[in-house]
Amino acid sequence: MSATETVTHPIRRRPRDTWRLVGNVFLVVLTAFSALPMLWMLLTSVKGQFAALQYPPQWIPTSPTLEQYWRLLSPASDVGREFLTYMLNSLVVSTATTVLGLVVAVPAAYAFSRFRFPGRNLLFYSVLLRNMFPAVVFLMPLFILMRWLGLVNTHASLILTYLTFGLPLSIWLLKGFYDNIPVQLEQAARIDGATRFQAFLFVVMPLSSPGIIATAIYSFIIAWNEYIYALTFLNDQSKMTLPVGLQYFFTEYATNWPGLMAASFIMSVPVVAMFLILQKYFVRALTEGAVKS
């Protein structure tokens, strides 16, 4: 063997490959665990009433039909009009909660990140204190407050209530983003003649767009899926949101399982689609928002 020749040894990667295989199997099992309920919901929604109640259950429908979807999404039928009303109410409440939450959370998070004032840390952690308690603990106090304000049986009561849920984490997420944006960028903009507001609007806001998008997703999902407060605050059926309105379609003694699954699937689609499309912003906000200032 010449002096220039080298002996190469195979790199032992068997333990690493084993752990990678275990991780992949775990991810597949976790994905199946998350996706199977949605798949079963979809398969049941395209079955007939008899096939949905068949035992043992029929996994693959032999005669799939979209009848339930046509009934729910058709304004010509009574069921369709009610379902679309509930969906519109949920859309109004969720959108208003998201927009108002961003209007409050964005400047609040910026103030916590950039300004130094007495009691700053105490006030910031007191904002997060709200999320230490289960949401149901505040049900009766908030109901009494809304009744005193005359907002019971209005969408405004739900919007204000959902803001108390979403604002603490929204402020925390956005503050983490602002902490990672160099102050020198704003200082350079101000040297060029921009005001503080202009520097915030044209420099900081575009750089913090992933955090703003993630905050919007979080606020929208909370408002879209909430049930307990909507059930307590709303008595008028025409003002109910989707989670509460579904129970008026399908009673305990006359359950239309394909219709219930179709309505539940339609309700799940906007949230799932939004999260799948924008999940990278949500994950980025969680990681950067966890950076200690």
Stockholm file with secondary structure:
# STOCKHOLM 1.0

chainA/1-293         MSATETVTHPIRRRPRDTWRLVGNVFLVVLTAFSALPMLWMLLTSVKGQFAALQYPPQWIPTSPTLEQYWRLLSPASDVGREFLTYMLNSLVVSTATTVLGLVVAVPAAYAFSRFRFPGRNLLFYSVLLRNMFPAVVFLMPLFILMRWLGLVNTHASLILTYLTFGLPLSIWLLKGFYDNIPVQLEQAARIDGATRFQAFLFVVMPLSSPGIIATAIYSFIIAWNEYIYALTFLNDQSKMTLPVGLQYFFTEYATNWPGLMAASFIMSVPVVAMFLILQKYFVRALTEGAVKS
#=GR chainA/1-293 SS CCTTCCCCCCCCCHHHHHHHHHHHHHHHHHHHHHHHHHHHHHHHHTSCHHHHTCSSCCSSCSSCCCHHHHHHHCTTSHHHHHHHHHHHHHHHHHHHHHHHHHHHHHHHHHHHHHCCCTTHHHHHHHHHGGGGSCGGGGHHHHHHHHHHHTCTTSHHHHHHHHHHHHHHHHHHHHHHHHHTSCHHHHHHHHHTTCCHHHHIIIIIHHHTHHHHHHHHHHHHHHHHHCCHHHHHHCCCGGGCCHHHHHHHHSCSSSCCHHHHHHHHHHHHHHHHHHHHHHHHHHHHHHHHHTSCC
#=GC SS_cons         CCTTCCCCCCCCCHHHHHHHHHHHHHHHHHHHHHHHHHHHHHHHHTSCHHHHTCSSCCSSCSSCCCHHHHHHHCTTSHHHHHHHHHHHHHHHHHHHHHHHHHHHHHHHHHHHHHCCCTTHHHHHHHHHGGGGSCGGGGHHHHHHHHHHHTCTTSHHHHHHHHHHHHHHHHHHHHHHHHHTSCHHHHHHHHHTTCCHHHHIIIIIHHHTHHHHHHHHHHHHHHHHHCCHHHHHHCCCGGGCCHHHHHHHHSCSSSCCHHHHHHHHHHHHHHHHHHHHHHHHHHHHHHHHHTSCC
//
